Amino acid sequence: PIISKLCEQSKIDYEIKHTSKPNDATEFAKEGVRLGFERIIAVGGDGTLNEVINGIAGSDAAFGIIPAGSGNDFIRIITGSQSINDIITQNILGKEK
């Protein structure tokens, strides 16, 4: 709900896909690249991150991650103690690095 609200308030076109089996995130990311999405943001843990990166590899799409997995080891190293609201806002409204 936080993601939808922020995108709607900011008038950002977005699409949310839910995975149900292995490799769904990879296929969804590939589809997003084919459709020309500028950002592909993974919401999940390390496994989801891995799948989405594989799906956007070689494209010009910017990658983001919002931690929502059980471990979140990778993203915890990057974001430290940032609040989830700050992480979501930076992923959606921030500048690519």
KOLKE-41005 format. One line per 2 residues: number of its first residue (from 1); for each residue x, y, z of C-alpha. Coordinates in pm, 1 decimal. Last residue first. Layout:
<atoms>
NUM> X,Y,Z  ...
</atoms>
This chain:
<atoms>
97> 2356.7,637.8,-915.8  1992.1,667.9,-1011.2
95> 1808.1,962.7,-858.1  1547.3,907.6,-590.5
93> 1168.6,908.3,-627.5  1076.9,539.5,-629.4
91> 1375.9,372.2,-465.5  1445.6,665.0,-233.7
89> 1082.8,678.0,-118.9  1071.3,303.4,-53.2
87> 1395.7,310.5,146.4  1280.5,612.6,347.5
85> 947.9,443.0,430.3  1131.3,121.9,528.8
83> 1336.3,320.5,778.8  1709.5,340.7,729.4
81> 1918.6,136.4,975.4  2181.8,6.3,737.7
79> 2069.5,56.8,380.7  2347.2,-120.0,191.2
77> 2441.9,-397.7,434.0  2075.6,-457.4,516.1
75> 2007.6,-491.7,142.8  2242.2,-786.5,108.4
73> 2136.6,-973.6,421.6  1762.1,-937.2,364.3
71> 1699.7,-1247.4,576.4  1326.4,-1322.5,573.5
69> 1240.9,-1109.6,275.2  1074.6,-769.6,248.1
67> 1361.8,-534.7,171.9  1290.7,-281.0,-103.5
65> 1530.7,-317.9,-391.2  1613.8,-95.8,-685.6
63> 1744.4,-150.7,-1035.8  1763.1,105.6,-1315.8
61> 1668.8,-25.7,-1658.6  1931.2,15.4,-1932.1
59> 1936.6,-355.9,-2009.6  2219.8,-611.0,-2006.6
57> 2094.9,-788.4,-1695.8  1735.2,-689.3,-1617.3
55> 1596.5,-1038.7,-1553.9  1907.4,-1173.8,-1382.1
53> 1899.8,-875.9,-1146.3  1534.2,-952.2,-1076.0
51> 1606.7,-1314.7,-986.6  1896.5,-1230.7,-755.8
49> 1700.9,-961.3,-571.5  1411.2,-1203.1,-528.0
47> 1645.1,-1456.7,-371.2  1810.4,-1196.6,-146.2
45> 1483.2,-1076.7,-3.6  1166.5,-918.7,-128.4
43> 1040.9,-616.0,-316.9  1244.2,-586.4,-635.1
41> 1229.7,-255.1,-816.2  1260.2,-231.4,-1193.5
39> 1307.7,124.7,-1302.7  1285.1,285.9,-1648.4
37> 1009.5,52.9,-1768.3  1038.4,5.4,-2143.9
35> 784.9,-273.3,-2198.9  1062.3,-518.4,-2287.9
33> 1248.1,-423.1,-1966.0  933.4,-478.6,-1760.8
31> 881.8,-816.5,-1928.4  1237.3,-918.2,-1842.6
29> 1174.2,-813.0,-1481.2  850.7,-1016.4,-1467.6
27> 1032.9,-1320.5,-1609.5  1312.3,-1295.9,-1353.1
25> 1063.4,-1238.6,-1070.1  860.9,-1544.5,-1173.8
23> 1177.5,-1757.8,-1174.9  1064.9,-1971.2,-880.1
21> 690.2,-1968.9,-809.6  407.8,-1740.5,-701.3
19> 548.5,-1396.8,-765.1  336.9,-1085.4,-731.3
17> 356.6,-808.4,-990.5  308.2,-438.4,-918.2
15> 282.2,-193.5,-1206.4  369.7,171.6,-1205.4
13> 295.6,501.6,-1374.8  414.9,781.9,-1149.0
11> 174.7,1063.8,-1063.1  367.0,1145.6,-742.2
9> 59.4,1088.8,-524.1  -19.1,770.5,-720.3
7> 335.3,639.1,-690.9  352.7,715.0,-318.7
5> 13.8,553.2,-248.0  92.8,241.8,-450.5
3> 428.8,192.6,-277.5  286.9,242.5,71.5
1> 0.0,0.0,0.0
</atoms>
